[in-house]
Structures are given as structure tokens and as C-alpha cells.
């Protein structure tokens, strides 16, 4: 039979005398429903009915007992299965999960972690689980709730060679270089390369100059320690162990209490087979940081190298308890437990059929006698949990003829395992047993674990545990506003943006530069792809540092910006003027914007929220005409090279009072025009004139050739209908402006009619034009 746990379908397909498929189905349903006691009882009863023992049923019974918290009984069942066929580590997944769960909830007082691995299932390893980045960071119960700005969001360590992605988040270069295609772990955006349509390899990423200089200035010593640590890791990966050791030793001279450095050096010692020194390093860290999985993992490796396998198993189990999703460590725990507790047995089905005691049963006196063995007392446990370790007692074992001798074929393969089995089992918690209680308030205080500060959101625990004990303090003497000065406007950064080449500018300053040139203003690197993506996202870290350390300067800078926006949003004074073509109220006016000055003008009209600017025709003497029409932006479509197509529509007419300029484009102080109101007999005459001219205009339009009519309809749309009240709008009837736009008139003639504030005069002018174009039209 294949050495693994069978699924329900395979169990039911077994054609064994005494095996009841209906009962097995009930057991499986009970298992899935979480009623593990019932499932174990059914599997046990089925085993009693079989003439020969069945390995798969022993495994299923062991899984059920383990999930029910009866670890000792589960071990007995697994051992019987091992005697029928060598156990595989993967078959101990449920057992490891159960023990880790007990340690987590009863020893460490941590909330239950819902993972794939501890849900009801048959024996097997949780695949695909990833180790959280924060496993590398020591957990400190006195950590501040304030998020440290200088930590990389991915590795949770001090930023080293910071790189700001186009999404605005900043990471260590090393963290981004771990993958060929760097991806932001905060927003899942990828960095864009210089080649259109491709994503950037890590060598295209440039260090953020402003942030890099700040870290070197503000956190000089810590940055040096961090760099030594990274260099040591690189040398270790390159098998230059002596060089790596020198780096770690130098770093520890600068930061002797750095737990992460100590553990890194311990890992190096383990690689160098210096297990004793590795244990000496990491043991103190585990006492100081009892809830840090990484520390226990390195300690487990050191103990394994020293041959102290039972202690190593305990540390691996603590790792799984602290982080159930650390799949590689769980695999090591399963392998070590399999080697220690279930070594190779000869096939003894015949013996089991006679219910011979198992080697585990034979060893129970040894377990009891060694529960207080010196080797157990020498096991260094996490601080605060030494007195609360669960011990197996005689009451934990099944009541039967436990102490009879087992046949010779059941002996364990070597004497060392026999001696250490009790020590290993004494470290495993057993549900249903009372923990040793402290008798004094002093003991209770000593045993209280800092895990109580964990919240119930298991997914956020590791992120929270990654923060430092307190936010890094920066001396005010080191803070200088000139470190945050834009090299273009020479003022404090406002909405700072980092380019792919690593330089930082104000958002508005950068956009203005890219209007004129597609290269970085400082290093002249080509930013055409950056311009094409229009990914002008603020660098969040730079902005946060400015807000935190220069609040007064930020307030002054914002005040200045608000004043500029207020001035730009004034639609009577210094109104931006686009000098191009004739525009009329209510008539669409699409524009192709390519000049840098008009790019800036359109962008400002959007930023202020008015989305308006004036349109005038050119004038040889004054620069632009004295009359124009206000346009409102309805949509803007940008092209990769910075050009844009702007969809606008006419709003109101205006008269220019004075001409001016701002940043290269024209401006004007204006007053708006409105049609004069008339009443009584004059209004009746106006209404008759309005109806007559409309009918004349409609007849002219319908008489046009189909191709010409189609062109007009495609560009200006259909002719508006006749209004019942021609003076309802301050600009008069809509159809008048539509007719002026489509009639073949020169700009000067159109401008004259646009400037009229009398609807009667405008209607007479349109009538004259219609009579003229009708007579001139070829027959």
C-alpha cells in the first residue's frame, strides 16, 4: 500500500472484511463538521472490526485525535500506522498543526490564526504559504503606535538606497531588485521602462536623490549599520563567509543591541557549522524577543546542528505556532518529528492483529521518568512561558496493559531516540491537562506574555509587529528647509514628484518643464515615456516628511499656492485668452493644443476648477480683438508627446477692457455682454422679425446640397429649433449663433455681429447675409 493518508473515496473503495462504508461516510462527515471525537471513535471501532490492522484508518484516527487535542492518543495511533509502513513527514501535518495551535493559544495566549493548514483536512502540508516579510523583524511589546516613516514598506527595515516608483511609494532598491519586474507591494503598480509597452527591469530604477541625502544626513549611523548588514548578506550568499562575518561584527560594534544583526550573524555561524556560537548568539535574542519567529527558527537550526534534536523540534513548533503560514518551517517540523518519534519499523501487521503494545507504549515509563530529566530542564524556553509548559503524565496515556514488554520486532532502531523521546514529548502541550500555575503575584507578572497586546486581526499582526519600538527621532538641528527646495522655482516643494531618474520637483514646475522639453531639467535624461504615461504622482514619503518636520513652512507655501489659485480662478480679471479663432455661445469649439504656453493655460484652467478661458481672434495692433467668447472645457485628451485635443463649448460673450500677459500667454480684464431687453409693442415687432428670419435661415439651410449639408451637420450638429421667447437667454436665441458659425462670413464680420447687444440688430444683420449668399449662390 502507498505510504500516505487515504481520502474518503479511497477508503470506501477498499474491499476489506468488516469494513463498513456507511460508518466511514459518517466518520468523514463528522470530521468535516469538526466533530473529531466522534470521527476518532468511529475509526477506532472500524479498526476493532477488522481482522487485520489497516494503516490508512490509523492515520485518519490519528488526524481526528490530534484535531481533538488528544495529542498522546494521536501519537499512539500514528505509531501503529508507522509500524505498518514508514510514515512520511507530510502525513504529520495535522499533528504539527494541532500542537502548534495548542502552543499558540494556551502557551502564548495568541488569538487563533485561521489558515488553510489548520482547517479540517486529511494529512498533508499546506502548500503555497509564504513567509511574511516582517518575520525578519524583532517584535517589541513597547512599540509605538506611530508608523515610522523611514522604514521600507516591504522589508520593514530602514530605507537603504530609496527608490520612488511612479505610483508615489518608496522602497529599498534591494527590495525592488529581488524581482526582475519591480512591483509596488502597496498599490500593485509596476514601474514603467523607457521602452514603450515594456516594464522596467530593476537596473533602470534610480535612487531618489532627495531622500537618499536625507537618510545619510539624518540617520547616518543607522544607515551605515544597515548598509553593512546588506553587504554581509551579499557576501554570505557569495560564500565569502569570513568577509560576511567581518561586516556583521563591524555593524554590531556600532549597534550591539540590534537583535536582527545578532540573528543574521547566528545564521552565518550556522552556515559555517559553528553551531555553538550560533546558539550563544540567538539564545539571548529569543529570551528578549520571545514572539519573534525568525529568532526561534535560527535557534532551531543551531540546536539541530548541535544534535539536540528534541529542543530543535520544540523551537520549530514554536515557529509554526507564531506563524502558521510559514510552510517551509512546518515542513522541517514534520520531518524532524517523523525522524524522532516514528523511525523505520519492520512490518508487524501480524503482531498488531494480536494487539501487541507499540514502541510508543513501551516507552511510556521512559517518558514518565524523564519528564523531569535534566535535559528537559536545560531546554531554554521563551521568557514568560517556562513555567507553563504542558507535561505529559501517566493520566495522559490510554489505560491498558501499557507496561508489558513489546515483541523484539517493535524495538526502536537506536538507543539515542529512546533516551530523548521523553524529552521531546515533554515539550508538547496536551489538551485537557492543567498547566502549572504560579502561586504568587510576582510569578504571574513574570509569566505574563506581551502577546496580549495583539489585536484580533491575525492578518495585521505581522505588519504591526514589524514596527520599531518607537519612531526614529530626528534632531531639529538637522532639519533644513533647503533640503526640500525645488531647483526650478527655488521654493519649498509643493506636491513633490520624483522622476524616474531620481530627481524631485514640484508637480506644477515639472509639468511646465515637460511642456517645453522632454528631458530632466537636472540630468537631461529622456523622460518621454514618463511624459507619455502622465504618471505625475506625488512622492508620498517626501510630502509626509515636509508636513511633519516643516509645518510652518508648509502652511506658508500652501497659503501662497491658494492665493495663486484664487487669482487664476478670477473670471473677470487677468482671464486667460486663447488667441485663435472665432467662438460663439452654445457652439462647440474643438481645439488642438500644442504650444507650451497654451498647454500651461489649459492645465491651469483645469486645476482651478473653473475650466474656462477666453477665445479671441488675432489683431495686428493689439495682439487680440476687443471682443470674444468664454469657452468651457468639456474633455481633454492627451497624447504621448504632450499635445492634447480639447473639447470646449461657448458660454458668454465679453468685451476686453485691458490687455495683459502671464507666463507667456495673453490675459485680459473683461466685462460680459448681455442682450438688451425690450417690452410691449417693441417686443411684438421683435418676435415677428425673429420668426421671419428663422424661417428664412431654415429655408436656406434645407436648400443646400447634400454633401455641403452633411459637412455642416458633422461639424456643428443640427440646426437648433426656434425658441418661443427669443430674449429668454442673455445671449439671445441659440440658432442665431449656429447660423453665424455656418454662414460663409469673414472673421471681422462675425466679430461685429458677436459684439452686438441688440437682438434686433443681430437679426437684421443675419437677414442681410442670407439675402447676399442666396443671390450669390450659383443656380
FINUKE-195680 format. One record per residue (C-alpha): y, x, z. Coordinates in steps of 0.02 Angstrom, whole numbers, padded with zeros to 5 digits, always signed. Layout:
YXZ ...
***
This chain:
+00000+00000+00000 +00175+00062-00041 +00265+00128+00112 +00410+00006+00133 +00450-00163+00207 +00396-00309+00101 +00510-00454+00054 +00460-00635+00083 +00393-00661-00093 +00282-00508-00074 +00221-00563+00096 +00175-00735+00032 +00084-00659-00116 -00035-00563-00003 -00207-00639-00007 -00264-00595+00169 -00388-00692+00276 -00298-00777+00421 -00125-00759+00343 -00030-00925+00343 +00102-00932+00207 +00187-01084+00287 +00211-00991+00452 +00276-00838+00361 +00402-00950+00273 +00458-01021+00441 +00475-00844+00509 +00579-00791+00361 +00695-00941+00380 +00712-00907+00566 +00753-00726+00526 +00889-00777+00405 +00958-00904+00529 +00972-00769+00664 +00832-00835+00773 +00749-00664+00786 +00646-00703+00942 +00557-00844+00851 +00532-00737+00696 +00457-00596+00800 +00342-00718+00891 +00277-00790+00727 +00248-00618+00652 +00156-00568+00810 +00047-00724+00806 +00004-00691+00624 -00045-00513+00667 -00162-00579+00803 -00247-00692+00675 -00282-00552+00551 -00449-00462+00558 -00360-00301+00508 -00182-00249+00552 -00052-00269+00413 +00085-00137+00403 +00217-00249+00323 +00202-00376+00464 +00227-00240+00594 +00386-00187+00503 +00451-00366+00494 +00411-00391+00678 +00499-00228+00721 +00654-00283+00624 +00657-00450+00715 +00634-00370+00886 +00769-00241+00851 +00893-00376+00799 +00845-00475+00954 +00895-00324+01059 +00718-00282+01117 +00725-00100+01064 +00575-00040+01164 +00463-00178+01093 +00530-00142+00919 +00487+00042+00938 +00310-00007+00984 +00295-00114+00827 +00368+00022+00715 +00247+00148+00789 +00098+00039+00745 +00165+00024+00569 +00184+00213+00561 +00002+00235+00609 -00046+00134+00456 +00068+00228+00338 +00204+00357+00358 +00373+00274+00392 +00519+00307+00276 +00693+00330+00351 +00756+00182+00251 +00635+00069+00347 +00728+00106+00509 +00895+00038+00450 +00886-00118+00558 +00833-00019+00711 +00978+00103+00692 +01099-00042+00666 +01036-00130+00821 +01050+00023+00932 +01223+00063+00862 +01278-00117+00892 +01224-00107+01074 +01316+00057+01097 +01471-00013+01014 +01480-00175+01112 +01406-00127+01281 +01444+00058+01298 +01608+00074+01204 +01671-00104+01228 +01724-00116+01046 +01727-00281+00950 +01580-00320+00839 +01601-00247+00666 +01541-00364+00527 +01462-00257+00393 +01330-00279+00261 +01216-00167+00361 +01208-00273+00518 +01182-00440+00433 +01004-00508+00438 +00901-00424+00304 +00742-00329+00283 +00735-00145+00324 +00848-00047+00212 +01002+00058+00202 +01174-00011+00169 +01220+00059+00001 +01391+00098-00065 +01481+00107+00101 +01625+00227+00103 +01690+00333+00244 +01870+00286+00291 +01997+00424+00266 +02052+00405+00444 +01883+00466+00508 +01961+00638+00492 +02100+00593+00613 +02080+00600+00803 +02107+00435+00891 +02231+00437+01034 +02247+00289+01154 +02430+00330+01188 +02482+00321+01008 +02649+00243+00967 +02659+00078+00877 +02791+00156+00766 +02723+00212+00598 +02752+00395+00565 +02848+00417+00403 +02789+00593+00369 +02604+00551+00356 +02516+00532+00190 +02456+00351+00168 +02287+00413+00107 +02236+00558+00220 +02348+00505+00366 +02398+00688+00390 +02567+00771+00370 +02626+00762+00189 +02596+00927+00102 +02673+00957-00069 +02729+00774-00078 +02717+00686-00245 +02805+00520-00276 +02718+00408-00401 +02815+00293-00516 +02770+00146-00404 +02877+00223-00265 +02740+00279-00144 +02720+00461-00093 +02559+00558-00062 +02499+00736-00036 +02466+00823-00200 +02293+00869-00137 +02251+00685-00108 +02302+00641-00285 +02213+00791-00359 +02046+00732-00292 +02034+00618-00443 +02069+00654-00624 +02169+00494-00641 +02279+00478-00486 +02293+00302-00420 +02407+00237-00283 +02299+00176-00140 +02443+00065-00081 +02475-00038-00238 +02333+00021-00354 +02454+00076-00490 +02412+00232-00591 +02530+00372-00638 +02578+00372-00822 +02563+00529-00927 +02682+00596-01058 +02567+00536-01196 +02592+00352-01234 +02441+00245-01194 +02356+00375-01084 +02356+00403-00897 +02415+00563-00820 +02297+00699-00760 +02344+00772-00593 +02421+00932-00667 +02563+00826-00740 +02617+00773-00565 +02765+00869-00496 +02814+00892-00314 +02959+00786-00252 +03093+00919-00230 +03198+00825-00103 +03052+00775+00009 +02967+00945-00006 +03125+01035+00050 +03150+00913+00194 +02974+00939+00261 +02994+01128+00253 +03160+01113+00345 +03122+00978+00474 +02937+01013+00511 +02923+01197+00468 +02786+01247+00592 +02680+01092+00568 +02693+01111+00380 +02634+01291+00396 +02485+01236+00502 +02443+01100+00377 +02450+01223+00233 +02338+01347+00324 +02214+01206+00356 +02209+01158+00172 +02191+01339+00119 +02050+01361+00244 +01958+01210+00174 +01979+01277-00002 +01909+01447+00046 +01764+01364+00135 +01722+01264-00020 +01730+01427-00118 +01603+01504+00004 +01733+01628+00069 +01687+01591+00249 +01772+01741+00329 +01933+01703+00237 +01923+01521+00290 +01891+01571+00471 +02045+01681+00468 +02151+01536+00405 +02087+01418+00540 +02111+01547+00677 +02290+01579+00620 +02325+01393+00618 +02252+01371+00792 +02364+01509+00858 +02511+01400+00806 +02432+01235+00862 +02296+01274+00991 +02276+01090+01043 +02253+01021+00867 +02088+00928+00876 +02070+00917+00688 +02087+01104+00667 +01958+01135+00802 +01834+01019+00719 +01868+01098+00549 +01829+01268+00622 +01673+01196+00704 +01616+01133+00534 +01643+01306+00465 +01541+01382+00606 +01402+01258+00566 +01406+01312+00384 +01396+01493+00443 +01245+01448+00553 +01343+01492+00710 +01290+01331+00794 +01326+01386+00971 +01509+01423+00933 +01521+01262+00834 +01455+01164+00983 +01576+01250+01102 +01721+01203+00989 +01677+01022+00957 +01610+00976+01129 +01781+00984+01209 +01856+00882+01068 +01726+00745+01093 +01768+00737+01277 +01952+00724+01237 +01931+00606+01089 +01777+00501+01134 +01808+00371+00997 +01830+00489+00852 +01679+00476+00734 +01713+00642+00647 +01700+00738+00811 +01531+00661+00853 +01468+00696+00678 +01508+00882+00686 +01436+00890+00861 +01276+00809+00797 +01262+00940+00661 +01288+01081+00787 +01158+01010+00906 +01036+00990+00763 +01061+01173+00718 +01027+01221+00899 +00864+01123+00896 +00925+00995+01023 +00865+00852+00915 +00870+00712+01044 +01052+00750+01083 +01090+00762+00898 +01013+00590+00870 +01121+00518+01008 +01279+00587+00926 +01229+00518+00756 +01202+00348+00837 +01375+00357+00915 +01446+00392+00742 +01361+00237+00672 +01421+00135+00821 +01601+00191+00796 +01596+00163+00608 +01451+00056+00545 +01506+00082+00364 +01480+00271+00368 +01322+00261+00262 +01284+00447+00249 +01282+00467+00438 +01175+00313+00457 +01052+00389+00335 +01045+00550+00439 +01016+00450+00598 +00873+00355+00515 +00796+00516+00451 +00808+00605+00618 +00739+00456+00714 +00596+00443+00590 +00552+00628+00612 +00565+00624+00802 +00490+00459+00851 +00371+00421+00707 +00291+00582+00644 +00146+00579+00522 -00009+00488+00586 -00183+00476+00515 -00233+00306+00452 -00305+00216+00604 -00324+00037+00547 -00496+00034+00623 -00428+00087+00791 -00287-00040+00784 -00409-00176+00742 -00483-00143+00912 -00306-00149+00987 -00306+00033+01038 -00149+00090+01129 -00019+00177+01020 +00051+00351+01044 +00213+00269+01098 +00115+00175+01232 +00028+00335+01284 +00196+00420+01306 +00271+00288+01420 +00229+00386+01578 +00316+00534+01499 +00467+00426+01462 +00474+00366+01640 +00451+00539+01713 +00582+00619+01602 +00715+00485+01618 +00799+00594+01748 +00744+00758+01671 +00871+00899+01672 +00876+00898+01484 +00945+00722+01492 +01073+00766+01623 +01132+00911+01515 +01172+00794+01370 +01362+00788+01360 +01412+00606+01340 +01581+00539+01286 +01704+00535+01428 +01701+00370+01518 +01525+00322+01465 +01413+00447+01555 +01375+00329+01698 +01346+00181+01587 +01205+00245+01478 +01060+00124+01466 +00898+00193+01536 +00725+00133+01490 +00624+00082+01642 +00448+00026+01666 +00507-00154+01656 +00565-00122+01478 +00389-00100+01411 +00261-00231+01364 +00145-00273+01506 -00029-00222+01452 -00151-00082+01484 -00011+00039+01445 -00077+00193+01531 -00251+00204+01459 -00288+00355+01353 -00274+00337+01166 -00406+00400+01045 -00382+00577+00987 -00325+00522+00815 -00170+00446+00894 -00104+00609+00964 +00068+00666+00907 +00066+00815+00787 +00159+00935+00901 +00193+00957+01085 +00382+00975+01068 +00404+00797+01009 +00304+00735+01157 +00416+00826+01279 +00580+00772+01201 +00538+00593+01157 +00582+00532+01329 +00749+00621+01324 +00790+00541+01158 +00740+00367+01212 +00838+00382+01373 +00995+00388+01268 +00955+00224+01179 +01027+00065+01257 +00907-00077+01290 +00966-00257+01287 +00926-00356+01441 +00942-00209+01560 +01086-00198+01681 +01198-00049+01667 +01226+00065+01812 +01383+00000+01896 +01519+00103+01980 +01538+00070+02164 +01719+00123+02184 +01883+00079+02102 +01902+00263+02061 +01739+00259+01962 +01792+00100+01874 +01954+00181+01823 +01862+00337+01765 +01739+00236+01662 +01869+00127+01578 +01871+00169+01394 +02030+00167+01292 +01939+00060+01164 +02014-00095+01246 +02174-00066+01150 +02082-00103+00988 +02127-00270+00911 +02001-00390+00840 +02036-00345+00660 +01898-00219+00631 +01962-00175+00458 +02129-00119+00529 +02059-00016+00673 +02034+00142+00572 +02206+00132+00493 +02282+00105+00665 +02181+00245+00743 +02242+00367+00613 +02421+00370+00677 +02478+00511+00787 +02505+00493+00973 +02690+00475+00938 +02806+00477+00789 +02864+00651+00744 +03032+00686+00823 +03166+00765+00713 +03312+00860+00790 +03479+00785+00743 +03543+00961+00713 +03427+00974+00563 +03487+00812+00482 +03619+00842+00350 +03682+00708+00231 +03700+00838+00094 +03509+00844+00086 +03518+00666+00018 +03657+00689-00107 +03640+00633-00287 +03678+00776-00405 +03757+00654-00530 +03878+00550-00427 +03890+00676-00284 +03869+00534-00159 +03729+00481-00041 +03576+00417-00133 +03583+00230-00163 +03415+00161-00217 +03341+00336-00239 +03220+00357-00384 +03108+00508-00412 +03072+00557-00593 +02900+00620-00649 +02972+00796-00646 +03007+00780-00459 +03197+00761-00456 +03285+00619-00366 +03439+00522-00420 +03524+00357-00382 +03443+00221-00486 +03606+00174-00573 +03651+00357-00605 +03481+00392-00684 +03491+00239-00796 +03663+00291-00859 +03600+00465-00899 +03450+00397-00993 +03568+00288-01094 +03638+00448-01170 +03491+00571-01161 +03305+00553-01133 +03291+00715-01033 +03304+00750-00847 +03485+00795-00803 +03425+00945-00699 +03270+01022-00778 +03287+00945-00953 +03106+00886-00953 +03075+00748-01079 +03074+00578-00994 +03047+00470-01148 +02884+00398-01083 +02964+00363-00915 +03107+00276-01006 +02983+00177-01111 +02892+00112-00958 +03058+00071-00872 +02970+00106-00707 +03129+00129-00607 +03051+00101-00436 +03137+00163-00279 +03054+00306-00186 +03015+00213-00026 +02998+00364+00088 +03165+00439+00036 +03254+00274+00062 +03172+00249+00232 +03221+00424+00289 +03402+00392+00239 +03405+00224+00329 +03329+00298+00487 +03424+00461+00505 +03590+00420+00421 +03626+00237+00466 +03815+00255+00471 +03822+00344+00303 +03707+00212+00229 +03820+00072+00291 +03971+00157+00213 +03879+00186+00050 +03821+00005+00043 +03997-00055+00078 +04062+00047-00068 +03924-00020-00181 +03958-00201-00131 +04143-00177-00169 +04099-00110-00341 +03983-00256-00374 +04116-00380-00317 +04241-00301-00433 +04118-00303-00578 +04072-00484-00548 +04253-00544-00563 +04257-00653-00720 +04447-00656-00734 +04496-00476-00701 +04427-00325-00793 +04299-00432-00883 +04184-00326-00994 +04218-00354-01179 +04089-00328-01315 +04186-00291-01475 +04076-00351-01616 +04077-00522-01699 +04143-00699-01682 +04060-00806-01549 +04085-00992-01515 +04050-01105-01366 +03871-01177-01358 +03817-01073-01510 +03679-00940-01490 +03731-00760-01523 +03587-00633-01531 +03640-00451-01509 +03559-00284-01546 +03622-00163-01413 +03601+00023-01445 +03764+00109-01395 +03757+00188-01219 +03920+00105-01164 +03854-00068-01206 +03685-00032-01126 +03781+00002-00966 +03888-00154-00988 +03738-00269-01016 +03646-00192-00867 +03795-00217-00752 +03814-00398-00804 +03632-00423-00755 +03648-00328-00590 +03799-00426-00531 +03708-00590-00564 +03845-00662-00675 +03751-00620-00834 +03914-00644-00927 +04032-00541-01034 +04165-00575-01166 +04145-00562-01354 +04293-00520-01466 +04315-00461-01645 +04395-00292-01677 +04583-00271-01701 +04654-00116-01785 +04805-00106-01672 +04747-00171-01502 +04564-00125-01513 +04505-00305-01500 +04578-00477-01533 +04681-00580-01411 +04556-00722-01411 +04368-00726-01381 +04220-00818-01308 +04121-00785-01150 +03935-00760-01178 +03793-00786-01055 +03633-00681-01064 +03478-00787-01077 +03350-00649-01106 +03340-00461-01135 +03200-00371-01225 +03197-00181-01203 +03125-00056-01325 +03043+00110-01276 +03191+00212-01339 +03316+00117-01231 +03379-00005-01362 +03374-00191-01324 +03391-00361-01405 +03497-00477-01300 +03487-00665-01322 +03654-00744-01275 +03742-00911-01294 +03929-00953-01298 +04011-01028-01143 +04200-01039-01138 +04349-00979-01241 +04476-00863-01166 +04644-00780-01203 +04666-00594-01171 +04811-00557-01053 +04791-00368-01048 +04675-00238-01119 +04582-00102-01023 +04429+00011-01013 +04291+00054-00888 +04160+00190-00909 +04179+00190-01099 +04176+00003-01136 +04325-00115-01155 +04385-00235-01020 +04518-00369-01012 +04610-00483-00892 +04588-00657-00963 +04629-00839-00941 +04514-00979-01001 +04564-01107-01134 +04538-01295-01122 +04572-01436-01246 +04721-01546-01207 +04684-01723-01150 +04758-01874-01241 +04758-02058-01195 +04797-02231-01265 +04841-02251-01446 +04835-02063-01475 +04656-02058-01410 +04605-02202-01526 +04677-02111-01677 +04588-01951-01621 +04423-02044-01607 +04440-02113-01785 +04482-01939-01851 +04334-01865-01757 +04211-01990-01832 +04278-01967-02009 +04271-01776-02005 +04096-01781-01930 +04035-01893-02072 +04117-01777-02198 +04035-01623-02118 +03865-01706-02112 +03876-01756-02296 +03923-01578-02344 +03777-01504-02247 +03649-01625-02319 +03710-01588-02495 +03669-01403-02481 +03524-01327-02574 +03360-01323-02479 +03350-01133-02467 +03527-01118-02400 +03499-01261-02280 +03340-01179-02217 +03432-01016-02182 +03565-01107-02080 +03435-01205-01982 +03335-01048-01946 +03487-00953-01879 +03594-01087-01795 +03473-01230-01770 +03501-01413-01821 +03674-01489-01829 +03719-01566-01660 +03739-01754-01651 +03907-01841-01638 +03973-01865-01460 +04037-02035-01407 +04179-01955-01309 +04248-01802-01403 +04354-01748-01253 +04211-01751-01127 +04197-01560-01134 +04341-01439-01107 +04288-01353-01269 +04276-01512-01372 +04128-01576-01474 +03981-01458-01497 +03961-01499-01682 +04136-01429-01718 +04085-01255-01659 +03920-01267-01751 +04014-01310-01911 +04137-01165-01886 +03989-01046-01866 +03904-01101-02029 +04058-01126-02140 +04099-00978-02254 +04261-00926-02166 +04337-00756-02132 +04345-00697-01952 +04534-00715-01944 +04524-00898-01997 +04385-00930-01870 +04488-00842-01736 +04638-00955-01773 +04533-01112-01750 +04449-01039-01594 +04620-01016-01513 +04673-01198-01540 +04682-01305-01385 +04713-01467-01482 +04557-01554-01543 +04662-01649-01671 +04722-01485-01748 +04547-01415-01749 +04477-01569-01838 +04614-01562-01970 +04575-01376-01998 +04390-01412-02020 +04430-01555-02141 +04536-01439-02248 +04399-01308-02252 +04269-01440-02301 +04379-01503-02443 +04405-01324-02503 +04220-01274-02501 +04172-01440-02583 +04291-01412-02730 +04240-01230-02749 +04054-01267-02745 +03980-01247-02921 +03912-01405-02999 
***
